[in-house]
Amino acid sequence: MNFAKLKNKLKSNIKNIPGWSTDRKIVVFESDDWGSNTIASKEHYQKLLEMGVPVDRSSFNRYDTIERSSDLEALFEILSSVKDASGNPAVFTPFVNLANPDFERIKESGYQEYYYESFDKTLEKYGEREDVLELYRQGIDAGLFKPQFHGREHLAVPLWLKYLQQGNDEIRKAFEQKYYSYPAEGLPSLAGSFRPAFYFESDSDLPFLRKSIREGTDLFEELFGYRATVFDPPNGVFSSSLERYLWEADIHTIVANRFRPEPVGNGEVKKKFYSFGKTNNLGQTYYIRTCQFELYNNTSVDDCLSMIRAAFRWGKPAIICTHRVNYNGGIDVTNRDHGLKELGKLLGEIVKKWPDVEFMSSGDFAEVLRED
C-alpha cells in the first residue's frame, strides 16, 4: 500500500471515531445539486468553449447539467436491481435546489435586481417538465428517490449580482450563455465560483438568505408534496445564525462538514467543529458524511468500499456523498452510462459483503438518529 492510500485509510478511520454510533449497517446515498442548471445544455457548453470560457478544465463542468427523464429512468433501474436484508431497494436522497436564475429578467433590470425561476420552469424550457416531475413522484412512491433540501438555488446571489453590476467582462460573457459558476479573478476562495449559496460578505445580505430559505422550502413542498426535514448547505458553507430559519421551515436535521466554514460578515470566516449526532440549542441534529463515491473526481468502487468498511468498524452509518454529475447524460451520455455501471458494481458489492445492510433515505435515517 502506498503512502497516499495509507494516509486516506487512516483518515477514514479517525474521522469516524467521535460521536453517535450504532451496530446497524445503515447505508444512505446522498446526491447533491439536483434541480440546479449548472450548464444549460451541450450547445451552451460548446458556445462557452468557443467564447474562451474554460469550462473544460473541470470534470464537474464538463458533464453537469439539469437532469433529464432518461437520467432518472436509468438511475431507477440500477437502484431497483438490488435489495437489502428487509427487501428494500437501494434509495437515493437527491438534495434539490428549487430554483435557477432567470437570466432574461435579470438582464432586463440592468443587473440591478435578482429574479429566479422555479426548477419546474427550467425543465419546461427543455421540454422535460412533466416527464421529470412525474418520474420524481414515481421514485418517491417506489422508495427509490426521496428528495431533501439543498437551498433555493446553488448560487451566492448577492456576490454574483455585485460582480455583474460592476461590469465584469468574464462574468457577463458567461451570463450570456446562462452560466454563473465562473471562477472570477479576485473572488474570495470560500465563494468558490459563486456556488456556495449561503456565503455572505455583509450582514446586509442576511435578509435575502432568510427569504431564500422560506421560499425554497415552500417551493419544495409545492413540487414534492411534503416538507423537507433535512438540509445540506451548498458547498458546505452555512452560518449558525441562519439555523433558526431552517427550524421555522420544519428542517430539524442538518448535514455538516466536520469543520464547517461559517461566514461571519466583513469577509471573515470561522470554522466550527461538528461531531456526528451533535444537537444545537434549537434541537436540530447534525450528522457527517462518512464516505464518498465521486467518479468525476476519481473515487473508485474499491475506494468507497474501504470508506464504508471504516464507517462500520466504528459504528457509523455509511453516509455516501455522490453528486448528480456522476449520473448525468445531458452533455455526454457516456458519462451517465459509466457512472451507472460503477454504481451497479458498488451496490452489488455492498449487499454481498454486508448481507445485513439497511438502505435508507436521509429523511428516514434522520428519524433514527433523532429518536436514538
Secondary structure, 3 states (H helix, E strand, C coil): CCHHHHHHHHHHHHCCCCCCCCCCCEEEEEEEEECCCCCCCHHHHHHHHHCCCCHHHCHHHHHCCCCCHHHHHHHHHHHCCCECCCCCECCEEEEECCEEECHHHHHHCCCCCCCEEEHHHHHHHCCCHHHHHHHHHHHHHHCCECCEECCCCCCCHHHHHHHHHCCCHHHHHHHHCCCCCCCCCCCCHHHHHHCCCCCCCCHHHHHHHHHHHHHHHHHHHHHHCCCCCEECCHHHCCCHHHHHHHHHCCCCEEECCCEEEEEEECCEEEEEECCCCCECCCCCEEECCCEECCHHHCCCHHHHHHHHHHHHHCCCCEEEECCHHHHCCCCCHHHHHHHHHHHHHHHHHHHHHCCCCEECCHHHHHHHHHHC
